Amino acid sequence: MIPVDSPEQVRARLEETGYLVDDGLAVACFLALKLHRPVFCEGDAGVGKTALAAALAEAFGAPLIRLQCHEGIDASQALYDWDFPRQLLHLRAAEAAGVKDAERLERELYDRRFLLARPLLRALQTQPSVLLVDEIDRADDEFEAFLLEVLSEFQVTVPELGTLRADEPPVVVLTSNRTREVHDALKRRCLYHWFGRPGFARELAIVRRRLPEVSARLAEQVTALVQALRAEDLLKPPGVAETLDWTRALDALGASEVDAELAVATLGSVLKYREDTDRARALDFAAILAGRPT
């Protein structure tokens, strides 16, 4: 991993990728690099948590290894498994060749060439790397406990092979959409950062940095519309990701600015529930675009 000497250097490298960070996040990322501690990113969907891991990987020239959590995920899906079909083929080939030494066969079957490294083990074996544990709140308590053990020592024990440890621990980013509370034991192991929704000026800066090809007028208008939508009582208020999606959609339509009719026609780029779309259609988009209170 490329060395850094200050949070300002981390901020500069991330901004070179188009990812803007505030002071708190710059400090958290710097400490994660220096102290080898995971960064726990919590907040609503679409506010840039997952994008942080991708930006860190790009900024420091490391591969991004992603573990997508889900209900029922277990250690074999996250850590390692054995390639049983290849082991069986090897066993049949050995038998055909007349190999009868059972201990030799067992040693050969549980060789590292037959080990399937899942994301956690792959991150420990890849130097440098950025490990993204995405949506940890979707996993269960048992998986949290298992993950805490791995991240505490950055090593795992494979009974057939012994202990495998990282020569250089990966940079770890954990994300949570807060669909449930993650246990304190895991949070205490991490550096914590809350991702809130940005204000107009910061969101506009993000859009301009990420989408420099769109017109300044279009970026300002879309940002203003999204800010107005968030003020409504929506089932799923749009995040920054939706702001970028809406801007890309309008730009793909050849728009350098947006009017009320075009805004309504493209609501599917930013809102994903029928109830939210119905509520949005009742807004006075013309007044929002004109900067008048609605």
C-alpha positions as CSV (number, residue, x, y, z in Angstrom):
1,M,0.0,0.0,0.0
2,I,1.3,3.4,-0.9
3,P,2.4,5.2,2.3
4,V,0.7,8.3,3.5
5,D,1.7,10.8,6.2
6,S,-1.4,12.7,6.9
7,P,-5.2,12.8,6.5
8,E,-4.7,15.6,4.0
9,Q,-2.8,13.2,1.7
10,V,-5.5,10.6,2.0
11,R,-8.1,13.3,1.1
12,A,-6.0,14.4,-1.9
13,R,-5.7,10.8,-3.2
14,L,-9.4,10.1,-2.8
15,E,-10.3,13.4,-4.5
16,E,-8.1,12.4,-7.5
17,T,-10.5,9.5,-8.0
18,G,-13.5,11.9,-7.9
19,Y,-14.5,10.9,-4.3
20,L,-14.9,13.9,-2.0
21,V,-14.4,13.3,1.8
22,D,-15.0,15.5,4.8
23,D,-12.5,16.0,7.6
24,G,-13.9,13.1,9.7
25,L,-13.8,10.6,7.0
26,A,-10.3,11.6,5.9
27,V,-9.0,11.1,9.4
28,A,-10.8,7.7,9.7
29,C,-9.3,6.5,6.4
30,F,-5.8,7.7,7.5
31,L,-6.1,5.9,10.8
32,A,-7.3,2.8,9.1
33,L,-4.2,2.8,6.9
34,K,-1.8,3.5,9.9
35,L,-3.4,1.4,12.6
36,H,-4.8,-1.5,10.4
37,R,-8.3,-1.0,11.8
38,P,-11.5,-1.5,9.8
39,V,-13.7,1.5,9.0
40,F,-17.3,0.9,9.9
41,C,-19.5,3.1,7.5
42,E,-23.1,3.4,8.6
43,G,-25.9,5.4,6.9
44,D,-28.8,5.1,4.4
45,A,-28.3,3.4,1.1
46,G,-26.8,5.5,-1.7
47,V,-24.8,7.9,0.3
48,G,-21.3,6.7,-0.8
49,K,-20.4,4.0,1.7
50,T,-19.6,1.3,-0.9
51,A,-18.0,3.9,-3.2
52,L,-15.5,4.7,-0.5
53,A,-14.0,1.2,-0.7
54,A,-13.8,1.5,-4.5
55,A,-12.1,4.9,-4.2
56,L,-9.6,3.6,-1.7
57,A,-8.7,0.7,-4.0
58,E,-8.3,3.1,-7.0
59,A,-6.4,5.7,-5.0
60,F,-3.8,3.3,-3.6
61,G,-3.5,0.9,-6.5
62,A,-4.9,-2.1,-4.7
63,P,-7.5,-4.7,-5.9
64,L,-10.9,-4.4,-4.4
65,I,-12.2,-7.6,-2.9
66,R,-15.9,-7.6,-2.0
67,L,-17.9,-9.8,0.3
68,Q,-21.6,-9.2,-0.1
69,C,-23.4,-10.1,3.1
70,H,-26.9,-11.7,3.1
71,E,-29.1,-13.6,5.4
72,G,-27.7,-17.0,6.1
73,I,-24.2,-16.3,4.9
74,D,-21.7,-18.6,6.6
75,A,-17.9,-19.1,7.0
76,S,-17.6,-21.4,4.0
77,Q,-19.1,-18.7,1.7
78,A,-16.9,-15.9,3.2
79,L,-13.6,-17.7,4.0
80,Y,-12.8,-20.8,2.1
81,D,-14.0,-24.1,0.8
82,W,-12.4,-27.2,-0.8
83,D,-12.7,-27.9,-4.5
84,F,-14.4,-31.3,-4.1
85,P,-14.8,-32.1,-7.9
86,R,-11.1,-31.5,-8.5
87,Q,-10.2,-33.5,-5.4
88,L,-12.3,-36.4,-6.6
89,L,-10.7,-36.3,-10.0
90,H,-7.3,-36.3,-8.4
91,L,-8.3,-39.3,-6.2
92,R,-9.5,-41.3,-9.2
93,A,-6.3,-40.5,-11.2
94,A,-4.2,-41.6,-8.2
95,E,-6.1,-44.9,-7.9
96,A,-5.7,-45.5,-11.6
97,A,-2.0,-44.9,-11.3
98,G,-1.9,-47.5,-8.5
99,V,-1.2,-45.2,-5.6
100,K,-2.2,-47.0,-2.4
101,D,-0.5,-44.8,0.3
102,A,-3.5,-43.5,2.2
103,E,-1.6,-40.8,4.1
104,R,0.0,-39.5,0.9
105,L,-3.3,-39.3,-0.8
106,E,-4.8,-37.4,2.1
107,R,-1.9,-34.9,2.1
108,E,-2.3,-34.4,-1.7
109,L,-6.1,-34.0,-1.4
110,Y,-5.8,-31.2,1.1
111,D,-3.1,-29.3,-0.7
112,R,-3.5,-25.5,-1.2
113,R,-4.1,-26.1,-4.9
114,F,-7.5,-27.5,-4.0
115,L,-8.3,-24.7,-1.7
116,L,-11.0,-22.3,-2.9
117,A,-10.3,-18.9,-1.3
118,R,-13.4,-16.9,-0.7
119,P,-13.3,-13.1,-0.2
120,L,-12.0,-13.0,3.4
121,L,-9.1,-15.5,2.8
122,R,-8.4,-13.9,-0.6
123,A,-8.0,-10.5,1.0
124,L,-5.6,-11.9,3.6
125,Q,-3.5,-13.5,0.9
126,T,-3.5,-10.5,-1.4
127,Q,-1.0,-7.7,-0.5
128,P,-2.0,-5.0,-0.8
129,S,-5.8,-5.1,-1.0
130,V,-9.0,-3.4,0.0
131,L,-11.7,-5.6,1.6
132,L,-15.3,-4.4,1.4
133,V,-17.7,-6.2,3.7
134,D,-20.9,-4.8,2.3
135,E,-24.2,-4.6,4.2
136,I,-23.0,-6.4,7.3
137,D,-26.4,-5.6,8.9
138,R,-28.0,-8.2,6.6
139,A,-25.9,-11.1,8.1
140,D,-26.8,-12.8,11.4
141,D,-25.2,-12.6,14.8
142,E,-23.1,-15.7,14.4
143,F,-21.5,-14.4,11.2
144,E,-20.7,-11.1,13.0
145,A,-18.9,-13.0,15.8
146,F,-16.9,-15.0,13.2
147,L,-16.0,-11.8,11.3
148,L,-14.8,-10.2,14.5
149,E,-12.4,-13.0,15.1
150,V,-10.9,-12.8,11.6
151,L,-10.5,-9.0,11.7
152,S,-9.0,-9.0,15.2
153,E,-5.9,-11.0,14.1
154,F,-6.1,-10.9,10.3
155,Q,-5.5,-14.6,10.3
156,V,-7.5,-17.8,9.9
157,T,-6.9,-21.4,10.8
158,V,-7.5,-24.1,8.1
159,P,-7.3,-27.4,10.0
160,E,-5.7,-29.3,7.2
161,L,-3.1,-26.6,6.5
162,G,-2.6,-24.7,9.7
163,T,-2.8,-20.9,10.4
164,L,-2.8,-18.6,7.4
165,R,-2.1,-14.9,8.3
166,A,-1.8,-11.7,6.3
167,D,1.8,-10.4,5.8
168,E,0.2,-7.0,5.3
169,P,-3.4,-6.6,6.6
170,P,-5.9,-5.4,4.0
171,V,-7.7,-2.1,4.3
172,V,-11.2,-3.1,5.5
173,V,-14.4,-1.1,4.9
174,L,-17.6,-2.4,6.5
175,T,-20.9,-0.9,5.5
176,S,-24.3,-1.0,7.2
177,N,-27.6,0.4,6.0
178,R,-28.8,0.2,9.6
179,T,-31.6,-2.2,8.9
180,R,-30.7,-3.6,12.3
181,E,-28.2,-2.7,15.0
182,V,-24.7,-4.3,14.6
183,H,-23.2,-5.5,17.9
184,D,-21.0,-3.2,19.9
185,A,-18.2,-5.8,19.9
186,L,-17.7,-5.5,16.2
187,K,-18.1,-1.7,16.2
188,R,-15.5,-1.4,19.0
189,R,-13.0,-3.1,16.7
190,C,-13.6,-0.4,14.0
191,L,-13.2,3.3,13.3
192,Y,-16.8,4.6,13.0
193,H,-18.1,7.1,10.5
194,W,-21.8,8.1,9.9
195,F,-22.7,8.9,6.3
196,G,-25.4,11.5,6.3
197,R,-27.1,13.0,3.2
198,P,-25.1,16.0,2.0
199,G,-26.4,19.6,1.7
200,F,-26.9,21.3,-1.6
201,A,-23.4,22.7,-2.0
202,R,-21.6,19.5,-1.1
203,E,-23.9,17.4,-3.3
204,L,-23.4,19.7,-6.2
205,A,-19.6,19.5,-5.8
206,I,-19.9,15.7,-5.8
207,V,-22.0,15.7,-9.0
208,R,-19.6,18.1,-10.7
209,R,-16.6,16.1,-9.7
210,R,-18.0,12.7,-10.7
211,L,-19.7,13.9,-13.9
212,P,-17.6,16.7,-15.3
213,E,-19.0,16.2,-18.7
214,V,-22.5,17.4,-17.9
215,S,-23.5,21.0,-18.0
216,A,-23.2,23.1,-14.8
217,R,-26.8,24.2,-15.2
218,L,-28.1,20.6,-15.4
219,A,-26.0,19.6,-12.3
220,E,-27.4,22.5,-10.3
221,Q,-31.0,21.7,-11.3
222,V,-30.9,18.0,-10.6
223,T,-29.2,18.6,-7.2
224,A,-32.0,21.2,-6.3
225,L,-34.7,18.7,-7.3
226,V,-33.2,15.9,-5.3
227,Q,-32.8,18.2,-2.2
228,A,-36.6,19.0,-2.6
229,L,-37.5,15.3,-2.9
230,R,-35.7,14.5,0.3
231,A,-37.8,17.1,2.1
232,E,-40.9,15.0,1.3
233,D,-42.1,12.1,3.3
234,L,-40.9,9.4,1.0
235,L,-40.6,5.7,1.6
236,K,-37.1,5.7,0.1
237,P,-35.5,9.2,-0.1
238,P,-32.9,9.4,-2.9
239,G,-29.3,9.2,-2.0
240,V,-26.3,10.7,-3.8
241,A,-26.2,7.6,-6.0
242,E,-29.6,8.4,-7.3
243,T,-28.6,12.0,-7.9
244,L,-25.8,10.8,-10.1
245,D,-28.1,8.3,-11.9
246,W,-30.7,11.0,-12.6
247,T,-28.0,13.4,-13.9
248,R,-26.6,10.7,-16.2
249,A,-30.0,9.8,-17.5
250,L,-30.8,13.4,-18.4
251,D,-27.4,13.9,-20.0
252,A,-28.0,10.7,-22.0
253,L,-31.2,12.2,-23.3
254,G,-29.1,15.2,-24.5
255,A,-30.5,17.6,-21.9
256,S,-28.2,20.5,-20.9
257,E,-31.0,21.6,-18.5
258,V,-34.2,20.2,-17.2
259,D,-37.8,21.4,-17.1
260,A,-40.8,20.2,-15.1
261,E,-42.0,17.9,-17.9
262,L,-38.7,16.2,-18.4
263,A,-38.2,15.9,-14.6
264,V,-41.5,14.0,-14.2
265,A,-40.8,11.8,-17.2
266,T,-37.4,10.7,-15.7
267,L,-38.5,10.1,-12.1
268,G,-37.8,6.4,-12.6
269,S,-34.1,7.2,-12.5
270,V,-34.3,8.6,-8.9
271,L,-37.4,7.1,-7.2
272,K,-38.0,3.3,-7.0
273,Y,-41.4,3.1,-5.3
274,R,-44.8,3.8,-6.9
275,E,-46.0,5.7,-3.7
276,D,-42.9,8.0,-3.9
277,T,-43.4,8.6,-7.6
278,D,-47.0,9.6,-7.0
279,R,-46.1,11.9,-4.2
280,A,-43.3,13.5,-6.4
281,R,-45.7,14.1,-9.3
282,A,-47.8,16.3,-7.0
283,L,-44.8,18.6,-6.5
284,D,-44.5,21.9,-8.4
285,F,-41.2,21.1,-10.2
286,A,-41.4,24.4,-12.1
287,A,-41.4,26.3,-8.8
288,I,-38.5,24.3,-7.5
289,L,-36.5,24.9,-10.7
290,A,-37.3,28.6,-10.5
291,G,-36.1,28.7,-6.9
292,R,-39.5,29.5,-5.5
293,P,-40.9,27.9,-2.3
294,T,-43.4,25.1,-3.0
